[in-house]
Amino acid sequence: MADKPKARRVAEPAVARKNMDMDVNKLDTARRILGARTDTEAVDRALDYVISENREITALDRLYELGGLADVYGSVEPPRATRRKTKRPS
């Protein structure tokens, strides 16, 4: 009789309580755009969005390095995807 495969344990995400000063108008706007019911949900969804966007840009950069896609227009060089850099407050 074959051994039963072990069930994989799914790790719970680490959760930490944070106290931050935030622009209330930005948070309200983000909550509305993201359809979030709470501030915490809005911030969590916004972070998911940023992480997802970074993965997409990384994949596009990799595709570019491998030669990109066929140039269907014949003369246009595909632009390189770039990460947005933001200024950090001093």
N, C-alpha and C positions, 0 to 999 in steps of 0.2 A: 504494500500500500504506500502510495507516494505521500511525502510530507506535505502538509497544508502550508501554502505560502503565508509568511507573516504579514499581518496587516500593517500598512504604513501609517505611522502616526503623523497627523497633520499638525504642524506647530501653530499655535495661536500667535497672532501678531503681537509684538511687544507694544504695550500702550503706556504712555507716560503723560502725566498731567503737566501742562505748560501754562504759564501765565505770560501773556504777551500784550504789548500795546499795539493796537491795530486801528487802521482807518475805518471807522464805522460805515462810511458811505461805500467804500470798496467792498467790505464784507457783505453789506446788504445787497449790493449789485451782484456780487459773485453768488450769493445764496439764491437770488432770483434766477440768474442765468443757469445755474446748475440744478435748479429745482430742489434744492436742499431744504429740509424742514428746520434744521438747527444750524447754529454757527459752526459747531464741531463737524457736522456732516458737510457743510460747505467747504471748510478747510481741508477735510479729508479728500473730498472729490477733487478739489483744486490740486492737491498734491498728486493724486492719481493721474490727473491730466498732464501735469508737468513731467512726471516719470514716463508716461506713455509717449509724450511728444519727444522726449530725449531718445527713447528706444527707436522711434520712427526715424529721427534724424540720423542716428547712428547707422541704421539699416540703409538709409539712402546714401550716406557717406561710403559705406561698404560697397554698395551697388555701383557707385561712381568709380571707386577704385578698381572694380572688376571690369570696367569698360562701359558701364551704364546700360541704357536701353538703346534700341535702334533709333537713329535720328530720322523720324518720319518726315521732317521738313527739309532735310538734305543739307542745310547750311548753318543750322543753329547749334552751337555747342551747349550741351546741357549745363545749367548752372550748378555749382557745388552747393549742397545743403550746408547751412552754417548754424551753429548754435547762437542763440541770442545771448549777448553778454549784458548784464545789468550792472550799474554802478552800485557799489556798496556804500551805505551812509558812513560818513567819517565820524 
